[in-house]
Amino acid sequence: MDSALIAKQLGGVLADTYSLLLKTQNYHWNVTGPNFHSLHEMFEEQYTELFMAVDEIAERIRKLGHPSPGSFADFAKLASIPEAKSGIDSNGMVADLLASHKSVLDRVHACAHVADEQDDEGTEDLMTQRIEAHQKAVWMLSATMGGSMAATQKAASAPVAEVKKAKNNKPAAKAEKPASKADKKKAPKALG
């Protein structure tokens, strides 16, 4: 297992998660308009969840034996999502957060793929949890904007299908490998 490669991937996920936390908290403080109360509460739920995730991701990097990035300068270098936009209305905030969650979701999927290739089940499990959290946020934000469930599910689950194919050892672009002991343990037993 190449722990340095995984830690580098996790560092990017950490930077994006922290940046999204700050953006969400900013919008929580500054949202106005007829949907103020519901958006204020939703943003608070989301930044609280992101706060917990930041700690888990940073600790995973430490468990792999590497220092975790932890300064604004580190996060600025590593983050792929833009900072919060100022002077936008509540609809703009929701759209910006939706785009950011989708972007972070892509990065989490990439990290999960690397973890899978490196047989790092701990990181892979953590990334699966992060995928679930970001998919929920994408759903909530898209529904708030009036987006259809089908479009939201398609956007949020397409990369998950790719990760599941990799988990089932049926990736389209890479050679098949035998199932790991962990995959065999996870496989459901036939009923009957």
N, C-alpha and C positions, 0 to 999 in steps of 0.2 A: 504494500500500500504506500502510495506517495503522499504522505501527510502534508508536505509543503504545498503540493498542487491543490489538495482539498482545502487547506487553510486559506490559500489565495482566493479560491472560489467563494468560500464562506466570508472572507473579508469584504468582497464585493456585495454579497447579500446583506451583510451587517451594515455597510455604508448606505445602501439603498433603503434598508429598513429604518435606520435612524433618520435619514433624510425625509422619508415618508412620515415618520412619527412627528417630526418638527413641522412639516407642511400641514399635516392633519390638525395638530394642536393650534397652529396659526389660524387655520380656517375656523376652528372651534371658537376661538376668541373673537374673530372678526366677522363672522357670518351675520347678515341682517336680512330682513324681508319677511314675507308672510309665512315662510316655512322655518323661521328662525328656531323655534323650540325643537322641532323634530330633527333638524340638521345639527343643531348644537349638541343634542344628546347622541345622535348617531356618530358624529365626529369624536365625541368623548369616548364612546365605546371602542371606536377604532383605534384611537391613539393609545388608549389603555392597553389594548391587546398588543399593539406594536411595541409598547414599552416592555412588556413581559418577554416578547420575542427577542428583543435586542439582547437581553441578559442571557437567554438560552443560546443564542447564536455565538455570542462572545465566549461563553463558557465552553462551547463545543470546540472552538478554535484552541482554547487553552488545554482542553483534554487531549487534543492532537499534538500538544507539545510546542505550540507556536504562540508568539505574542499576538494579542488581539489589537487591531487598530482601535483607537479610542479618542482621538482628538478631532476637532473640527477640520483641521488641515488634512488629516488622514482621510476623513470621510469625504471632503471636497475632491480629493484626488481619485477616490475609488467609486464614488456614487455616479450612477448613470442617469438618474432622474433630475430634472431641473428643480430649483428652489420654488417655493410658493410664489405665486403671482400676486402682486399687490393691486388694489383698486378694482378687483373683479367682483361681480355679483354672485349670489349663492349658486346659480346655475353654472357659472364658470368654475366655481370651487368644486362642485360635484363632478363636472367634466374633467377637471384637472386631476382630481383624486382618482377617478376611474382610469384615466390614461396611466397614471403613476402605478396603480395596483397591477394593471396589465403588464407594465414594463418590469416591475419587480417579480411578477409571476414568471415571466420569461427567464429571468436571471435565476430564480429558484429552481426552475426546471433544468437549466443548464448545470447547476450545482448538483442536483439530484442525479443527473446522468453521469457526471464525473464520479460521484460517490459510488454509484452502481458499478462503473467500470473498475474502480479501485477496491471493490468489495468492502466498503465502509458502511456497514449497516446502520451504525449510530447516526451518521450524518444523513444517510438516505431517509431514515425514519423522521429525523427533524425536518428535513425538506418536505416530506410528505405532509407533515403537520402544517408547515408554512403554506403549502399549496392549498390545503383546505381553507386556511384562514383568508388567503388572498382571493380565492374563488368566492367565498362568502361575501367579502367586501365588494368584489366586482358585481355580484348579483344585487346586493343592496343598493349600490350606487347607480347601477344601470336601471333598476326598477324605479328609483327615485327620479331618474330622468325620463321615465316613461318607456324605457326600452323593453322590447319583447323578451320573454323568457327564452325562446329558441335562440335568438341572437346572442343573448348573454351566455347561455350554456355552451353554444358553439365556440364562442371566443374564449371562454374560461376552461373548457374541457379538451380542446383540440390537443394542446401539448401534453395533457395528462394521458391521453390515449397513446402517445409516443412513448412516454415513460412506462406505461403498463406493458406495451409491446416489448420494450427492453427488459422489463422484469420477467416477462414470460419467455424470454430468450428468442423473440421473433422480430428483431429489428430489421428494418428494410435495408439499411445501408451498412451494417456491420456483420461480420461473420458470427454464426451461432456458436454459443459456448454451452457446455453442459450445465445443468441446473446445479446451483450451489446447495450445500447442506441446509442453509437457512431457507432457501426457496422450497426445498422438499418439506421442511418442517412447517412452513406456512401453508402448503397446499392442503385444501380441505379433503377429508377422508370421504370416500363414497358411502352413501347411506345404504343400508340393506344388509 
